[in-house]
Amino acid sequence: MNGARPPIANLDDLPPAAYDLLPLGLYSTPFSGKRNVTSMVTSRGCPYPCTFCDAFVVHGRKYRTHSAGRVVGEIRDLAHRFGIREVLFKDSEFTLDRDRVERFCDLMAGGGPRISWTCSARVNCVDEPLLRKMAAAGCRVIQFGVESADPVVLDALKKKITIEKVREAFRAARAAGIRTVANLMVGTPRETLGSIEATLRLVREIRPDHLNVQPLVVYPGTELHETLQGRSPVDAREARRRRRKLLRSFYLRPGRILGRVFSLDPQHWRENAAAAAQMMGIAKE
């Protein structure tokens, strides 16, 4: 292992990724609205203290970004050279720098490439005016890290969000016309069966378009790795059982199934196939 080096302060000094080395026309995702998609990472670092996340381990605490102009220029090049129609921003937190997001949206809405895009955001970093601006600039889906509806669990994870902020973010995204993904974790410290029931009630209340539930992974270098010595607080079988409960309760609701079956939107049918595959996967666990 090489020794640690100082972070790159100006990410615009880096060259674009070598997209020409990839078969871009073959990529798609279950929740993409388009077939020709690619991913981009436009920032590094995270100042938040979440005990489970390894973002700061990889890139440090200081938040650094590509400029809005650089990002739009790279998207324009991807659209022109490779026919890209949707970009998946894989930043840990795309909306942390509000000024940059608003500048990016202004450039995209004011003559930028006509593509759609998705991103991840913290519920306490968005509001309806920002989300409406993002929607007008092509934002189609946002993933929010909800993790749990139990305040005790959120405090143990040092998530620094509240349940009311979760409600507000999903309500604002729906009002802005942006589809949502609720990211949840199971098998976390201080989680109980009551925590799972509370999370299920919250999911029914906030009505995300999609649900992503994953067992806790204890990454080296994180606070959880140090306190738990690399072991999950819940055994793998119980974590899988809790995950199945949340996914089945969400995707197998009669109202959701009927609404999707009678939908004429082809995107909904691609999402249906993805959900069916997920259900088949957990049935085999």
N, C-alpha and C positions, 0 to 999 in steps of 0.2 A: 504493500500500500504506500502510495506517495504521501508525503506530508501535506497538511492542509495549506491551501493557498488563499489569498484574499479574494473575496467575491468580485465578480465583474460588475463594476458600478453602473456602466452604461450598456444595457443589453443591445442597444442599436448598433454597437460596435461589432456584434456577432454577424456572420453571414447567414443568409436564409438556409433553411434545411434543404438537403439535396432531394427534393421531391421527384426529380427526374429518375432517380434510382428505384422508385416504387411503382408497382402496377396500379396506379390510382383508380383506374376505371373499375377495378374489381372490388373496391371497398364499399361497404354499406353497414348500417347498424339497424337493429330492430325498430328503433324509435326515430329514425331519420325520415324526413319528409321527401328527401331526394335520394337518387341512387349514386350519383358521383359525389362522394363526401371525402373529407380529409380532416385531420386534427391539427391543432396548433397549440403551443404553449407560449403565452405572451408575458408571463411574469414568473418571478421566483421569490421564495421566502414567504414566511407568514409570521406575524407578530403575536398570534393568539396562542394561549398556553394549553390547548387540548392535550390531555395526557396520552391519548391513543394514537395521535397523528405523527407521522414521520416527516412531514414537509419541512420542518425546521432542521431536522437531522440532515436532510439532503441538501437544502439550499440556505439554511440559516434563518434567523429571525427577521432580518431587514428585508422589507418588501421592495423589490425592484421590478421595473416593467420595461417592455418595449413601448415606444411612444405610439400614440394613436395613429399618427401619420404612417409610421413604419408598418403597423399591423394592416391598415387598409391597403397600403401599397402591395404588401405581400399577398393579400387576398385578391387584389386586382390581377396580379401576375398568375396566381393559381387558376382564376377563372378564365383568363385569356389563353394560357398555355396548355392547361389540362382539362378545361371544361368543368371545373369544380362548381358545384351548385349549393353545397352546404358545408359549413365549417363547424367542427366540434371543438370548442375551446376547452382544453384540459387543464387550465389553471386551477390551482386549489381554491382560489377565491377571485373570480373575475371582476367583481364590483367593489373591491376594497378601496380603490382610488376613484372616487365618484367623478372628479373632474376629468380624468382620463376616459372613463366610460362615456360621459356626455360628449366629449370631443370626438371620440370614436363614432358615436351614434350620429352626430352632426355630419361627419364626413361620409358615413355610409348612406344617410338619407339625402345628402346633398349632391348626389352624382357618383357615389361609390358603386362598386359592382352589385348587381341585383341578385344577391344570394341570401339564403337563410342561415341562421347560426344558433347554436345552443351553448350554454355555459353552466357553471356551478356558482352558487352565491350563498352567503350567510344570510339568515333571515333578518338580522339586525343591520344589514348594509343596503337594504332596498326599501323603497316606498313606492306608492302608486305613480307619482309623477315620473320618477326614474324608469319604472317598468314600462310605462306607456311610451316613453322615448325609446327605450330598447326595442319594444315591439314594432314601432314605426321604422326602426332601422334594420329590421329583419330577424330579431330574436324570436325564436319559435318555442323553445323549451328551456326551462331552468331546473337544475337539480339543487334542492335544498337539503343540507345536513340537519335532519331533525333528531336522529339517533334514538330518542326515547321521549315519552310524555311524562316520565316520572322526574320531578325536580330534584329528588335525591340522587338519581342516576346522573342527571346533567351536571349537578354540582361535583359529583365524584369524578366526572370526566373533564371538569373545568371548561365546559363548553361555552360559558358566558353568553347564553341566550335564555330567553324565557318562553313559556308556552304561549303567552299572549303575543309575543313577537312572531312565533310560528303561525298563529292564526292570522295575524295581520299580513304577513308575507304571502301566504297562499290566497287570501282574499284579494289582495292587491294584484297579484299575478293573474288571477282569474278575471278581474275587472279589466286588466290591460289586454286580455286575449292571449296570454302566454300559457302554454301547457306546462305542467309541473311534474316533477319526480320527487317523492319523499324518500330520502336515504335513511334507513334505520339500521341499528346494530342490536344484536342479541348476545347474551353471555357476558355482559359488562359488569364491572364492580357494583355491588349493592343492588343489583337487579333482582326482582322477585317475580313470582307469577302475577302478583298484583300490578307490577310495572308493565307487564305484557298486556294485561287487560286495559290499563289506562292508555297505553299506546294505541291499541286497537280502537278504542273510543275516539281518540284524537284523530286518527286516520279517517274514520268515518265522518268526523266533523269537518276537517279541512279539505276533504275530497280531492286528493291528488289524482292526476291522470294515470300515473304509474307508481309502483312501489318497488323499491330496491332494498332487500333485507339481507344482511350479511352477518355471519358470526364474527365476534371480535377476533382480530389478529393482533397479537402482541409483538410489535416491531422492535428490534434491537435499537437502543439509543433513546427510546421514548421513556417518559416517566413511568408508564405502566409496566414496561419491561423491567425497570429497576425495582418497583414495589412488588410486583408479582413474580419476579425472577423468571420471566419468560413463560409462565403458565397462565392459562385462561382461568378465571374464577369459576367458570361453569364447564363441566365436561362436555366433550364434543357431541355426544348423543343428545344431551338435554338441549344444547344450543340449536341443533338441527330441528329438534321437536318444536322449540319456540319459533324458529324461523318458519316452519311449515304452517304453524297456527296463524301467524300474521299473513302470510301469502295467501293461504286458502281462504281466510276470512275476507280478504280484499278482493281477490280475482274471481272467486266463485259466488259472489253475491248475485242473486237472480236479476236484480235491476241492472247491474253492470253487464251481465251476459246478454240480456235481451237488448239493451241499448246498442251493444256492439254488433250483435247478429243482424239487426235491422239497419245498421249504418251503411250508407252508400259511399262513404269516404274510403278510398283505397288505403290511405295511411292507417286507418283504424284496423283494416284487415291485416296489414303487416304487423301491427302491434298485437292483434289477436293471436297471430301465429307465434309471436315471441312469448306471449303470456302462456299459451298452451305448451310450448316447449319447456318453459320454466316449471309449470305444474307437473309435466311428465318427469322432469328432472328430480323434483322433490319427492315424487311418488316412489322413485327408485331408492331413495336414501334409507 
